[in-house]
Amino acid sequence: MYYPEALVEEVRLRNDIVEVISGYVKLQKKGGRHWGLCPFHNEKSPSFSVSGDRQVYHCFGCGAGGNVYTFMMNYENYSFPEAIRALAERAGISLPEPEESEDVRRKENRRARLLAVNKEAAKFFYYQLRSPHGEIGCNYLRKRELSDETMHKFGLGFAGKNGTVLVQYLRGKGFRDEEIQEAGLASHSEKYGLVSQFWNRVMYPIQDIHNRVIGFGGRVMGDGEPKYLNSPETPIFDKRRNLYGLNYARRARSSNIILCEGYMDVIAMHQAGFTQAVASLGTAFTEEQAALLRRYTENVLLAYDSDGAGVKAALRAIGILRNAGLTGRVINMQPYKDPDEFMKALGRDAFEERIRQAENSFFFEIRVLEGQFNLSDPEEKTKFHREIAGKLCEFTEEMERDNYLQAVADKYFIGVENLRKLVTAYASRSGLARPVERPKSGVHKKGSPEDKAKRAQQMLISWLAEEPGLYEKVKKYLSPQDFTVDLYRTVAEKLFQSLEQGTMNPAGMISTFESEEDQREIAALFSVSLPSVETGAEKGKAFRDILLSVKQNSYAYHTAHMGTDMSALAQAIEGRKALEELAKTHISLD
């Protein structure tokens, strides 16, 4: 789906980033920027910066950044076209029919039809529950102590006594058999024709984060099998990439998200006021779901069943959360099986207390592990300590591993040095506990020459963006080739071109990059804090020093890489001349 570039820019210009983000985040103006608590990670002190002048945002804590489109895409999980449409509607701009290929139009129409048939099916189930045909389902939900308000909020419904009624209803609404079948609502039977698998079941509509019905879960009434039945995978329903209740939980703005196992657990939690509860969709928790959670929180509380299967599922989820960079803690449900039973028996206040007492996920793993050994037997105890050493090796960050090592040693009365020796021995045998491998992004240790060179390039770009008039004074000394980081060189090319044309537009520039990682880094570029100086002379000297540093690094870089490359040789010679001239030049910022 494609909108003309001029229209994309018009929509962006008509949506001031400070006003848009203020609708989501409480901002306070300090100096030339607005500051607030970052909505993309948990923090106590504001590190989330919004620049009205440059129309960009950047978090100095987690690195999130971009323009108003980036914000809407990350916060609302919109695609780029969806962000354009939402902001166009906010600004009162009428969008033309998007320019799209026949193939794209066909796919979009197909998705729209599948969403429409699911929406109509949800309506059918909803009214069936509230009709005489749905009395058995309604009675079941009332026995589960759900209020009418909760049943309405989650759109709970009922599938009738046979699987043909839904199909007939949807046909009557104009949907073709292949659409009903592709939506996962029915399948073909040689004996009965097209028939739905959903019958005699309480129905739980599954919504995506934009509140669109993408599938269903159904709980059988009576002793039928399977007890729970979910929609199959469809073009609009990917079980691995969605979470039940996330459309509500993402707006809870809690410091955590509670991960449950079942639909009823989520519903009971929401009814009790814990609107940050979600659940996986009839499958084990997945890496894709962890990545989805990471958009909204860093802290996940596991509220899994307290039985053996629940413990096993919790252990698996802990590993996935840890790999995703999320902090996991485990809520103790005992003596009850699940959150639904717990809430009915002890209520909200008791659950709040369990949240406060939630167990560190690593200690939960060790406690479960402890139950597998007889610690009164020296041999068993030694095996247990070796298992602990193996678990400690899973921490690739040395400081984190050492912190847990000391904590475990204290908790289980193990000598710290003895445990450290066990960890070292285990690591050497297994090849674990290697240093963290950093991405090869050009980032070096703080204070290294490479880091200083990169910092100077960042500051020069940011300074020219903040004071465009400086470009005329320095352009004879400077070229995009002086920026030795690939992304910075590309930004410099676009920046210098816009400065030549007298159109400085950092936020518009961000939209020209497709990669979200690039957009974040460019937003950070335009948010770099400049030197704090008091006088014009000090400011001029600071700017000249930064410019000189960039040129010196450029000369060194091109000299080192020229070899037999004549263009690199020419660049080095030209850089040397500019460097010598710049060294003798005074640059006034007045």
TINUMI-581189 format. One record per residue (C-alpha): residue number from 0; x, y, z. Coordinates in steps of 0.1 Angstrom, whole numbers, plus 5000, padded with zeros to 4 digits. Example, Ala and Ser with C-alpha at 12.3 -4.5 7.8 and 13.67 -1.06 7.14 Angstrom:
BEGIN
> 0|5123|4955|5078;
> 1|5137|4989|5071;
//
This chain:
BEGIN
> 0|5000|5000|5000;
> 1|5015|5033|4989;
> 2|5006|5070|4996;
> 3|5023|5098|4976;
> 4|5054|5112|4994;
> 5|5040|5148|4994;
> 6|5008|5136|5011;
> 7|5028|5116|5037;
> 8|5048|5147|5045;
> 9|5016|5169|5047;
> 10|5001|5145|5072;
> 11|5032|5146|5093;
> 12|5034|5184|5092;
> 13|4998|5187|5103;
> 14|5004|5165|5134;
> 15|5027|5183|5158;
> 16|5047|5156|5176;
> 17|5045|5172|5210;
> 18|5007|5174|5208;
> 19|5004|5138|5195;
> 20|5027|5123|5221;
> 21|5011|5144|5249;
> 22|4979|5124|5243;
> 23|4998|5093|5254;
> 24|5026|5106|5277;
> 25|5026|5133|5303;
> 26|5052|5158|5291;
> 27|5069|5187|5308;
> 28|5088|5214|5290;
> 29|5124|5220|5302;
> 30|5146|5242|5281;
> 31|5140|5236|5244;
> 32|5125|5201|5248;
> 33|5096|5183|5264;
> 34|5104|5154|5288;
> 35|5084|5125|5302;
> 36|5085|5089|5314;
> 37|5092|5067|5284;
> 38|5062|5046|5273;
> 39|5084|5020|5258;
> 40|5102|5009|5290;
> 41|5097|5013|5327;
> 42|5116|5041|5344;
> 43|5113|5064|5374;
> 44|5131|5094|5361;
> 45|5121|5110|5328;
> 46|5146|5102|5300;
> 47|5121|5105|5271;
> 48|5127|5136|5251;
> 49|5104|5152|5225;
> 50|5118|5181|5203;
> 51|5091|5203|5189;
> 52|5117|5221|5168;
> 53|5130|5190|5151;
> 54|5097|5170|5154;
> 55|5115|5140|5167;
> 56|5115|5120|5200;
> 57|5143|5100|5216;
> 58|5146|5081|5249;
> 59|5181|5083|5264;
> 60|5172|5052|5285;
> 61|5161|5025|5260;
> 62|5171|5042|5227;
> 63|5136|5044|5213;
> 64|5133|5073|5188;
> 65|5118|5086|5155;
> 66|5092|5109|5142;
> 67|5055|5110|5148;
> 68|5049|5081|5124;
> 69|5075|5060|5143;
> 70|5058|5068|5176;
> 71|5024|5057|5164;
> 72|5038|5025|5148;
> 73|5056|5015|5180;
> 74|5030|5026|5205;
> 75|4999|5015|5187;
> 76|5017|4986|5167;
> 77|5004|5002|5135;
> 78|5018|4994|5101;
> 79|5031|5025|5082;
> 80|4999|5029|5062;
> 81|4978|5025|5093;
> 82|4998|5052|5111;
> 83|4992|5075|5081;
> 84|4955|5069|5082;
> 85|4952|5074|5119;
> 86|4972|5107|5118;
> 87|4953|5119|5087;
> 88|4920|5113|5105;
> 89|4933|5132|5135;
> 90|4943|5162|5113;
> 91|4911|5161|5093;
> 92|4929|5152|5061;
> 93|4910|5132|5035;
> 94|4931|5105|5020;
> 95|4927|5094|4984;
> 96|4924|5058|4976;
> 97|4959|5044|4980;
> 98|4980|5036|4950;
> 99|4985|4999|4950;
> 100|4990|4970|4927;
> 101|4963|4946|4917;
> 102|4980|4919|4938;
> 103|4981|4941|4969;
> 104|4945|4953|4964;
> 105|4934|4917|4962;
> 106|4953|4907|4994;
> 107|4939|4937|5012;
> 108|4903|4929|5001;
> 109|4908|4893|5011;
> 110|4920|4903|5046;
> 111|4891|4928|5049;
> 112|4866|4901|5040;
> 113|4881|4877|5065;
> 114|4879|4903|5093;
> 115|4843|4911|5082;
> 116|4832|4875|5084;
> 117|4848|4871|5118;
> 118|4831|4902|5131;
> 119|4798|4890|5119;
> 120|4803|4856|5135;
> 121|4812|4873|5168;
> 122|4779|4892|5166;
> 123|4760|4860|5159;
> 124|4776|4843|5189;
> 125|4770|4873|5211;
> 126|4733|4874|5205;
> 127|4730|4837|5207;
> 128|4743|4837|5242;
> 129|4716|4863|5252;
> 130|4688|4843|5235;
> 131|4669|4813|5248;
> 132|4692|4791|5227;
> 133|4722|4802|5248;
> 134|4708|4796|5282;
> 135|4732|4768|5290;
> 136|4762|4790|5281;
> 137|4748|4820|5300;
> 138|4743|4798|5331;
> 139|4778|4785|5328;
> 140|4793|4820|5327;
> 141|4772|4831|5356;
> 142|4784|4801|5377;
> 143|4819|4814|5369;
> 144|4808|4846|5386;
> 145|4812|4868|5355;
> 146|4792|4900|5355;
> 147|4771|4912|5325;
> 148|4796|4941|5321;
> 149|4826|4917|5318;
> 150|4807|4894|5294;
> 151|4800|4924|5273;
> 152|4835|4938|5274;
> 153|4850|4905|5261;
> 154|4821|4899|5237;
> 155|4814|4865|5251;
> 156|4790|4844|5231;
> 157|4775|4810|5224;
> 158|4776|4786|5194;
> 159|4743|4768|5190;
> 160|4733|4732|5191;
> 161|4747|4723|5157;
> 162|4773|4735|5133;
> 163|4750|4745|5104;
> 164|4732|4775|5119;
> 165|4763|4798|5119;
> 166|4770|4789|5082;
> 167|4734|4797|5072;
> 168|4736|4830|5091;
> 169|4769|4840|5074;
> 170|4756|4830|5040;
> 171|4726|4852|5047;
> 172|4749|4881|5053;
> 173|4765|4877|5019;
> 174|4796|4858|5026;
> 175|4807|4830|5003;
> 176|4814|4795|5014;
> 177|4851|4798|5006;
> 178|4854|4830|5028;
> 179|4837|4813|5057;
> 180|4860|4783|5053;
> 181|4891|4804|5049;
> 182|4883|4824|5081;
> 183|4885|4791|5100;
> 184|4848|4791|5109;
> 185|4837|4759|5091;
> 186|4850|4730|5070;
> 187|4835|4708|5044;
> 188|4819|4675|5053;
> 189|4808|4650|5026;
> 190|4777|4641|5047;
> 191|4766|4676|5059;
> 192|4783|4700|5035;
> 193|4798|4731|5050;
> 194|4795|4729|5088;
> 195|4811|4748|5116;
> 196|4832|4730|5142;
> 197|4819|4755|5168;
> 198|4787|4743|5183;
> 199|4775|4738|5219;
> 200|4803|4760|5231;
> 201|4808|4792|5250;
> 202|4827|4814|5226;
> 203|4856|4837|5233;
> 204|4863|4861|5205;
> 205|4901|4867|5200;
> 206|4910|4903|5191;
> 207|4942|4918|5179;
> 208|4956|4949|5195;
> 209|4934|4970|5172;
> 210|4903|4953|5186;
> 211|4896|4934|5154;
> 212|4882|4899|5158;
> 213|4908|4875|5142;
> 214|4897|4842|5157;
> 215|4877|4823|5184;
> 216|4882|4800|5213;
> 217|4853|4778|5223;
> 218|4846|4759|5256;
> 219|4824|4729|5252;
> 220|4793|4726|5274;
> 221|4792|4692|5291;
> 222|4817|4664|5287;
> 223|4825|4667|5250;
> 224|4860|4667|5236;
> 225|4881|4687|5231;
> 226|4873|4708|5261;
> 227|4887|4739|5244;
> 228|4887|4744|5206;
> 229|4905|4773|5189;
> 230|4903|4787|5154;
> 231|4929|4772|5130;
> 232|4957|4794|5116;
> 233|4944|4817|5089;
> 234|4958|4847|5069;
> 235|4946|4870|5098;
> 236|4952|4847|5128;
> 237|4987|4837|5138;
> 238|4985|4821|5173;
> 239|5023|4826|5178;
> 240|5021|4864|5173;
> 241|4990|4874|5193;
> 242|4980|4873|5230;
> 243|4945|4871|5244;
> 244|4935|4903|5262;
> 245|4965|4924|5249;
> 246|4942|4949|5232;
> 247|4932|4959|5267;
> 248|4964|4951|5286;
> 249|4985|4974|5265;
> 250|4964|5004|5276;
> 251|4966|4995|5313;
> 252|4999|5013|5316;
> 253|5009|4991|5345;
> 254|5045|4986|5355;
> 255|5040|4949|5345;
> 256|5020|4925|5324;
> 257|5005|4894|5340;
> 258|5009|4863|5317;
> 259|4982|4836|5323;
> 260|4974|4803|5307;
> 261|4937|4805|5299;
> 262|4910|4828|5287;
> 263|4890|4826|5319;
> 264|4920|4835|5339;
> 265|4924|4867|5319;
> 266|4888|4875|5322;
> 267|4886|4869|5359;
> 268|4918|4891|5364;
> 269|4903|4919|5344;
> 270|4870|4917|5363;
> 271|4890|4921|5395;
> 272|4908|4951|5382;
> 273|4940|4936|5369;
> 274|4936|4948|5333;
> 275|4972|4940|5324;
> 276|4965|4903|5322;
> 277|4970|4884|5289;
> 278|4972|4847|5279;
> 279|4987|4827|5250;
> 280|4962|4813|5225;
> 281|4959|4776|5232;
> 282|4996|4770|5225;
> 283|5027|4772|5246;
> 284|5042|4807|5251;
> 285|5063|4817|5221;
> 286|5093|4838|5213;
> 287|5071|4859|5190;
> 288|5047|4866|5219;
> 289|5077|4876|5241;
> 290|5088|4901|5215;
> 291|5053|4914|5214;
> 292|5052|4919|5252;
> 293|5086|4937|5250;
> 294|5069|4966|5232;
> 295|5048|4973|5263;
> 296|5068|4963|5294;
> 297|5101|4949|5307;
> 298|5084|4931|5336;
> 299|5063|4900|5332;
> 300|5046|4882|5361;
> 301|5038|4846|5354;
> 302|5004|4835|5368;
> 303|5004|4799|5356;
> 304|4986|4770|5371;
> 305|5002|4756|5403;
> 306|5001|4720|5391;
> 307|5029|4701|5375;
> 308|5019|4711|5340;
> 309|5018|4747|5350;
> 310|5052|4746|5366;
> 311|5067|4730|5335;
> 312|5051|4757|5313;
> 313|5063|4784|5336;
> 314|5099|4771|5334;
> 315|5097|4771|5296;
> 316|5083|4806|5296;
> 317|5110|4819|5319;
> 318|5137|4809|5294;
> 319|5119|4826|5266;
> 320|5114|4858|5286;
> 321|5150|4859|5296;
> 322|5162|4854|5260;
> 323|5139|4883|5250;
> 324|5155|4906|5276;
> 325|5124|4906|5298;
> 326|5124|4903|5336;
> 327|5101|4874|5348;
> 328|5087|4868|5383;
> 329|5064|4840|5393;
> 330|5032|4845|5413;
> 331|5024|4818|5438;
> 332|4989|4805|5433;
> 333|4988|4779|5460;
> 334|4967|4765|5475;
> 335|4946|4773|5445;
> 336|4951|4760|5409;
> 337|4949|4791|5389;
> 338|4941|4829|5390;
> 339|4904|4824|5385;
> 340|4901|4801|5415;
> 341|4924|4823|5436;
> 342|4904|4854|5428;
> 343|4871|4838|5437;
> 344|4885|4824|5470;
> 345|4906|4853|5483;
> 346|4899|4883|5462;
> 347|4918|4913|5448;
> 348|4937|4924|5479;
> 349|4952|4889|5485;
> 350|4963|4888|5449;
> 351|4979|4922|5452;
> 352|4999|4908|5481;
> 353|5010|4878|5460;
> 354|5022|4901|5432;
> 355|5043|4920|5458;
> 356|5057|4886|5469;
> 357|5063|4873|5433;
> 358|5094|4851|5432;
> 359|5125|4859|5412;
> 360|5123|4836|5382;
> 361|5158|4823|5387;
> 362|5151|4814|5423;
> 363|5119|4798|5411;
> 364|5139|4776|5388;
> 365|5163|4767|5415;
> 366|5135|4759|5440;
> 367|5119|4736|5414;
> 368|5153|4720|5408;
> 369|5158|4715|5445;
> 370|5127|4693|5447;
> 371|5144|4668|5425;
> 372|5172|4660|5449;
> 373|5175|4646|5484;
> 374|5196|4672|5501;
> 375|5203|4650|5531;
> 376|5223|4628|5509;
> 377|5258|4643|5502;
> 378|5260|4629|5467;
> 379|5226|4642|5458;
> 380|5235|4676|5474;
> 381|5266|4677|5453;
> 382|5246|4670|5421;
> 383|5222|4698|5431;
> 384|5251|4722|5435;
> 385|5264|4712|5400;
> 386|5230|4718|5385;
> 387|5230|4753|5401;
> 388|5264|4760|5385;
> 389|5250|4750|5352;
> 390|5220|4773|5356;
> 391|5244|4802|5366;
> 392|5263|4796|5333;
> 393|5232|4807|5314;
> 394|5239|4843|5324;
> 395|5262|4856|5297;
> 396|5268|4890|5315;
> 397|5295|4885|5340;
> 398|5282|4910|5366;
> 399|5247|4895|5365;
> 400|5261|4860|5368;
> 401|5283|4870|5398;
> 402|5253|4888|5416;
> 403|5232|4856|5413;
> 404|5261|4835|5423;
> 405|5265|4853|5456;
> 406|5227|4854|5462;
> 407|5224|4816|5456;
> 408|5254|4809|5478;
> 409|5238|4829|5506;
> 410|5204|4813|5502;
> 411|5217|4777|5501;
> 412|5247|4781|5524;
> 413|5272|4773|5498;
> 414|5307|4788|5500;
> 415|5309|4815|5474;
> 416|5344|4805|5462;
> 417|5334|4768|5460;
> 418|5304|4777|5439;
> 419|5325|4800|5417;
> 420|5349|4771|5411;
> 421|5320|4749|5401;
> 422|5307|4775|5377;
> 423|5342|4779|5361;
> 424|5346|4742|5358;
> 425|5312|4737|5343;
> 426|5317|4766|5319;
> 427|5351|4753|5307;
> 428|5336|4718|5300;
> 429|5304|4731|5283;
> 430|5317|4762|5265;
> 431|5291|4783|5283;
> 432|5295|4816|5301;
> 433|5313|4832|5272;
> 434|5315|4870|5271;
> 435|5285|4887|5256;
> 436|5289|4891|5218;
> 437|5282|4926|5209;
> 438|5267|4935|5175;
> 439|5293|4948|5150;
> 440|5278|4982|5147;
> 441|5310|5003|5150;
> 442|5304|5010|5187;
> 443|5336|5006|5207;
> 444|5344|5010|5244;
> 445|5336|5044|5258;
> 446|5366|5066|5256;
> 447|5383|5048|5227;
> 448|5394|5068|5197;
> 449|5366|5051|5176;
> 450|5340|5061|5202;
> 451|5353|5097|5203;
> 452|5353|5099|5165;
> 453|5317|5086|5164;
> 454|5306|5111|5191;
> 455|5321|5140|5172;
> 456|5302|5130|5140;
> 457|5270|5128|5160;
> 458|5275|5162|5176;
> 459|5283|5178|5142;
> 460|5252|5165|5126;
> 461|5231|5175|5155;
> 462|5246|5210|5157;
> 463|5241|5217|5120;
> 464|5205|5205|5123;
> 465|5199|5229|5153;
> 466|5217|5259|5136;
> 467|5213|5255|5098;
> 468|5230|5288|5092;
> 469|5264|5273|5102;
> 470|5264|5252|5071;
> 471|5273|5281|5048;
> 472|5303|5288|5070;
> 473|5318|5253|5070;
> 474|5306|5236|5038;
> 475|5338|5243|5020;
> 476|5357|5223|5046;
> 477|5331|5195|5049;
> 478|5316|5167|5028;
> 479|5295|5136|5035;
> 480|5326|5115|5030;
> 481|5340|5129|5062;
> 482|5315|5108|5081;
> 483|5331|5074|5084;
> 484|5300|5056|5099;
> 485|5279|5044|5069;
> 486|5246|5056|5084;
> 487|5259|5090|5094;
> 488|5273|5095|5059;
> 489|5239|5088|5044;
> 490|5223|5112|5068;
> 491|5249|5138|5060;
> 492|5242|5135|5023;
> 493|5205|5141|5029;
> 494|5211|5168|5055;
> 495|5236|5188|5033;
> 496|5212|5185|5003;
> 497|5183|5199|5023;
> 498|5206|5227|5038;
> 499|5216|5237|5003;
> 500|5179|5240|4994;
> 501|5171|5258|5026;
> 502|5147|5231|5038;
> 503|5158|5216|5071;
> 504|5136|5187|5080;
> 505|5149|5161|5104;
> 506|5116|5144|5110;
> 507|5109|5141|5073;
> 508|5143|5126|5068;
> 509|5135|5098|5092;
> 510|5106|5087|5071;
> 511|5130|5081|5041;
> 512|5146|5052|5060;
> 513|5128|5019|5061;
> 514|5147|5001|5089;
> 515|5133|5008|5124;
> 516|5168|5005|5138;
> 517|5180|5032|5114;
> 518|5151|5054|5124;
> 519|5159|5051|5160;
> 520|5196|5059|5155;
> 521|5188|5089|5133;
> 522|5164|5102|5160;
> 523|5192|5098|5185;
> 524|5215|5117|5161;
> 525|5191|5147|5161;
> 526|5187|5146|5198;
> 527|5224|5147|5209;
> 528|5230|5172|5237;
> 529|5254|5199|5226;
> 530|5282|5213|5247;
> 531|5270|5236|5275;
> 532|5290|5269|5271;
> 533|5283|5304|5284;
> 534|5299|5327|5259;
> 535|5299|5330|5221;
> 536|5336|5326|5220;
> 537|5335|5293|5240;
> 538|5307|5281|5217;
> 539|5326|5289|5186;
> 540|5357|5271|5199;
> 541|5336|5241|5209;
> 542|5321|5239|5174;
> 543|5354|5243|5157;
> 544|5370|5216|5179;
> 545|5342|5192|5169;
> 546|5345|5200|5132;
> 547|5383|5197|5134;
> 548|5379|5163|5151;
> 549|5356|5150|5124;
> 550|5381|5162|5097;
> 551|5411|5146|5115;
> 552|5393|5113|5118;
> 553|5383|5115|5082;
> 554|5418|5121|5070;
> 555|5431|5092|5092;
> 556|5404|5069|5079;
> 557|5408|5076|5042;
> 558|5446|5075|5045;
> 559|5444|5041|5062;
> 560|5420|5027|5035;
> 561|5434|5042|5003;
> 562|5457|5014|4993;
> 563|5456|5015|4954;
> 564|5421|5031|4954;
> 565|5426|5064|4935;
> 566|5393|5078|4948;
> 567|5403|5071|4984;
> 568|5437|5087|4977;
> 569|5421|5118|4962;
> 570|5398|5120|4992;
> 571|5428|5118|5016;
> 572|5447|5145|4997;
> 573|5416|5168|4996;
> 574|5410|5161|5033;
> 575|5446|5170|5041;
> 576|5443|5204|5024;
> 577|5410|5212|5041;
> 578|5424|5201|5075;
> 579|5454|5224|5071;
> 580|5432|5253|5061;
> 581|5407|5246|5089;
> 582|5435|5245|5115;
> 583|5443|5281|5107;
> 584|5407|5293|5105;
> 585|5386|5311|5131;
> 586|5349|5302|5129;
> 587|5324|5327|5143;
> 588|5290|5315|5153;
> 589|5276|5350|5154;
//
